[in-house]
Amino acid sequence: MKILVVSEDPEYFRSASALAQKLSDDVEGIHPSESSYVKKLYLPKLDGFWELSLVDVAFKINPNLVIAGGTKRDKTFAFSLAGKMKSSVASDVFDVRLDNDGLIVKRPVYSGVGIATIRLKLPSVITIQKNTLEPKTFNTLIEKVTLTNSNVILKERKAVQQTVSLDKAKIIVSVGRGMGSKENVKYAEELASVLKGAVGGSRPVTAEMGWLPEDRQIGLSGNKVKPQLYLALGISGQPQHIAGIRDSKIIVAVNKDKNAPISENCDYLVVGDAIEFCKIMTKRLSK
Ligand SMILES: Cc1cc2nc3c(=O)[nH]c(=O)nc-3n(C[C@H](O)[C@H](O)[C@H](O)COP(=O)(O)OP(=O)(O)OC[C@H]3O[C@@H](n4cnc5c(N)ncnc54)[C@H](O)[C@@H]3O)c2cc1C
């Protein structure tokens, strides 16, 4: 069985290679820098808009199974390839084994509350979660590949550079719709500044209303964070948000509704107005 491992990210590439090696000896890879985790490595330059042109390269390799990483661009590539291969698909897989006529994969469902065990027919394309497995190394044959740029740019937006990155932040002040307006987000930013923390937000305030840049979204379809302190201001605590903050050490929620769902998922609940809370805390901590 030929397995193709693909990711733009070194950690995902290592994780995918380790899973692939459990299933087959015939493992090839596509990755933008040299690696000895696969027997044959296709080495493209991944700049610009590479996802769709990489689909053509992978399709020609004709794998039975593609194990791709979990970055947004890895996923765009993977599911476009799945369409072209007319293969079965599964995302965010963390366990995979061979079955008589296909694969058995495990992936989270219901925002990580449950685990689904799914049987897939080959050919198949899966995206994975990172793991800590260490793959063996080979005397890898390397082939450089040149991509043709086949993507069409509809709209270009510059990524906003975060001052403190959410994945490394020890303290996160996170805002939800309960902050009331874009102007009020400054109170959370002032509090984050005295706490030397990062500012994040729920999906409505980032992806939908634009109170914060989209890359600050926390949750199932945004960043997964694990700070020492997560301060949830005016966030109701829907499962899709909780999925991204589950690994936080201490969660403090400020909500005017004592029965908001976040009350079930936080360590401390302050029942009150989030803006007043920010003003008072910023004043006290500034002293
Ligand atoms: C496929 C899918 C993926 C999703 N992914 C994500 C994701 O990654 N991240 C995410 O966040 N959501 C995600 N969502 C959306 C999610 O379901 C919720 O809609 C969202 O999290 C709610 O955001 P919120 O808590 O800011 O707003 P709301 O649910 O409107 O909650 C606002 C809260 O603020 C409180 N409040 C109001 N005024 C004040 C005040 N003055 N002071 C204090 N509290 C106040 C209210 O009591 C309420 O609890 C996803 C949904 C789907 C379907």
The ligand as a Gaussian input file, in Angstrom:
#p B3LYP/6-31G(d) Opt

LIG

0 1
 C      -19.083000      24.758000      12.955000
 C      -19.015000      25.860000      13.992000
 C      -17.755000      26.240000      14.438000
 C      -17.670000      27.246000      15.397000
 N      -16.434000      27.601000      15.845000
 C      -16.335000      28.510000      16.823000
 C      -15.073000      28.870000      17.357000
 O      -14.017000      28.391000      16.924000
 N      -15.040000      29.782000      18.358000
 C      -16.165000      30.361000      18.890000
 O      -16.071000      31.164000      19.809000
 N      -17.376000      30.037000      18.382000
 C      -17.486000      29.153000      17.362000
 N      -18.703000      28.871000      16.862000
 C      -19.873000      29.697000      17.306000
 C      -20.443000      29.276000      18.655000
 O      -21.429000      28.278000      18.446000
 C      -21.118000      30.456000      19.364000
 O      -22.072000      31.040000      18.516000
 C      -20.127000      31.529000      19.796000
 O      -19.052000      30.972000      20.511000
 C      -20.835000      32.535000      20.692000
 O      -20.000000      33.639000      20.879000
 P      -20.155000      34.583000      22.149000
 O      -20.048000      33.783000      23.393000
 O      -19.221000      35.706000      21.952000
 O      -21.629000      35.209000      21.964000
 P      -22.998000      34.869000      22.659000
 O      -23.309000      33.436000      22.589000
 O      -23.978000      35.826000      22.103000
 O      -22.752000      35.198000      24.208000
 C      -22.606000      36.481000      24.746000
 C      -22.549000      36.333000      26.258000
 O      -22.258000      37.596000      26.824000
 C      -23.027000      37.750000      27.994000
 N      -23.139000      39.198000      28.211000
 C      -23.917000      40.106000      27.549000
 N      -23.655000      41.358000      27.990000
 C      -22.698000      41.245000      28.942000
 C      -22.015000      42.173000      29.754000
 N      -22.224000      43.515000      29.664000
 N      -21.084000      41.712000      30.648000
 C      -20.841000      40.375000      30.754000
 N      -21.480000      39.444000      30.010000
 C      -22.380000      39.878000      29.094000
 C      -24.342000      37.061000      27.707000
 O      -24.975000      36.676000      28.932000
 C      -23.855000      35.856000      26.893000
 O      -23.600000      34.745000      27.741000
 C      -18.848000      27.874000      15.905000
 C      -20.083000      27.455000      15.433000
 C      -20.173000      26.473000      14.492000
 C      -21.522000      26.055000      14.025000

